[in-house]
Amino acid sequence: MDLDGELSVHGRSILERHCVLLMCHVSATTKILCGGGHMKIAVIYHSETGNTRQMAELVGEGCRKVEGVEARCMEVGEVDDDYVTESSAVIFGSPTYMGTCSWQLKKYLDSQPTGLADKLGGVFASQNWPGGGGGSFVEMTMIAAMLVHGMLIYSGGTVSGQPYLHFGAVSRKAPDEQLYRERCLKLGQNIATKARELFAGP
Ligand SMILES: Cc1cc2nc3c(=O)[nH]c(=O)nc-3n(C[C@H](O)[C@H](O)[C@H](O)COP(=O)(O)O)c2cc1C
């Protein structure tokens, strides 16, 4: 007990020690959530039954493989506009609905979202059937809107090696198979690597 009646340990008040511990905890948690990085990437997706969400999580994981990059996945109904504005790249994912991207994702792209211009952009899609529209029409529908918003579209392409990415990453249903997992991880990694090249500065 101090002279002024405050409990203390090794010369520090209990309150002071709690504050120090809390600050350490917040800092460690922030590092885990943000990957300890400085460049932000937003992954915006729509998913009703969880397949596209699983793809989004892998794409985010792929982004975080690149040093200095943090990534956050956001459901299309819960987009953090400030985070998008602060991001260097924005990656969109949608399920295939009637051969094209879902109306929920398209609604977001049609509603004048802020902060997309001049950012690197990528896409991914989940479909039920080979040739179901995901690998072509869903991705191109999103890409068209992203171009209109002034984004720079990128996937890494087949030149970045296997598993090949064409317009973006495509999975049949959830990315359970290794090929689909790897495509998602690779898309995130390719976009993050290019974003650093373009925007990280010297
Ligand atoms: C209304 C509706 C339309 C769909 N249309 C197609 C389609 O045209 N082609 C296809 O391959 N899959 C189609 N599907 C299947 C979904 O794209 C597929 O199940 C996807 O993995 C769902 O993603 P989610 O779990 O993220 O919601 C459709 C599903 C729904 C609900």
The ligand as a MOL file (V3000), in Angstrom:
LIG
                    3D

  0  0  0     0  0            999 V3000
M  V30 BEGIN CTAB
M  V30 COUNTS 31 33 0 0 0
M  V30 BEGIN ATOM
M  V30 1 C -30.6640 -18.3300 -57.4030 0
M  V30 2 C -29.4620 -19.1820 -57.7070 0
M  V30 3 C -29.0180 -19.2890 -59.0120 0
M  V30 4 C -27.8990 -20.0620 -59.3200 0
M  V30 5 N -27.4480 -20.1240 -60.6160 0
M  V30 6 C -26.3320 -20.8390 -60.9100 0
M  V30 7 C -25.8280 -20.8730 -62.2560 0
M  V30 8 O -26.3800 -20.2900 -63.1770 0
M  V30 9 N -24.6950 -21.5990 -62.5130 0
M  V30 10 C -24.0420 -22.3000 -61.5280 0
M  V30 11 O -23.0320 -22.9260 -61.8100 0
M  V30 12 N -24.5010 -22.2550 -60.2340 0
M  V30 13 C -25.6240 -21.5510 -59.9050 0
M  V30 14 N -26.0810 -21.4960 -58.6030 0
M  V30 15 C -25.3140 -22.2020 -57.5510 0
M  V30 16 C -24.4130 -21.2570 -56.7360 0
M  V30 17 O -23.6640 -20.4000 -57.5500 0
M  V30 18 C -23.4350 -22.0950 -55.9040 0
M  V30 19 O -24.1500 -22.9790 -55.0800 0
M  V30 20 C -22.5280 -21.2370 -55.0560 0
M  V30 21 O -21.5030 -22.0600 -54.5610 0
M  V30 22 C -23.2520 -20.5710 -53.8950 0
M  V30 23 O -22.3580 -19.7340 -53.2080 0
M  V30 24 P -22.5610 -19.2860 -51.6790 0
M  V30 25 O -22.4940 -20.5330 -50.8250 0
M  V30 26 O -21.4310 -18.3520 -51.3990 0
M  V30 27 O -23.8930 -18.6100 -51.5720 0
M  V30 28 C -27.2110 -20.7490 -58.2880 0
M  V30 29 C -27.6920 -20.6520 -56.9660 0
M  V30 30 C -28.7980 -19.8780 -56.6780 0
M  V30 31 C -29.2880 -19.7710 -55.2430 0
M  V30 END ATOM
M  V30 BEGIN BOND
M  V30 1 1 1 2
M  V30 2 1 2 3
M  V30 3 2 2 30
M  V30 4 2 3 4
M  V30 5 1 4 5
M  V30 6 1 4 28
M  V30 7 2 5 6
M  V30 8 1 6 7
M  V30 9 1 6 13
M  V30 10 2 7 8
M  V30 11 1 7 9
M  V30 12 1 9 10
M  V30 13 2 10 11
M  V30 14 1 10 12
M  V30 15 2 12 13
M  V30 16 1 13 14
M  V30 17 1 14 15
M  V30 18 1 14 28
M  V30 19 1 15 16
M  V30 20 1 16 17
M  V30 21 1 16 18
M  V30 22 1 18 19
M  V30 23 1 18 20
M  V30 24 1 20 21
M  V30 25 1 20 22
M  V30 26 1 22 23
M  V30 27 1 23 24
M  V30 28 2 24 25
M  V30 29 1 24 26
M  V30 30 1 24 27
M  V30 31 2 28 29
M  V30 32 1 29 30
M  V30 33 1 30 31
M  V30 END BOND
M  V30 END CTAB
M  END
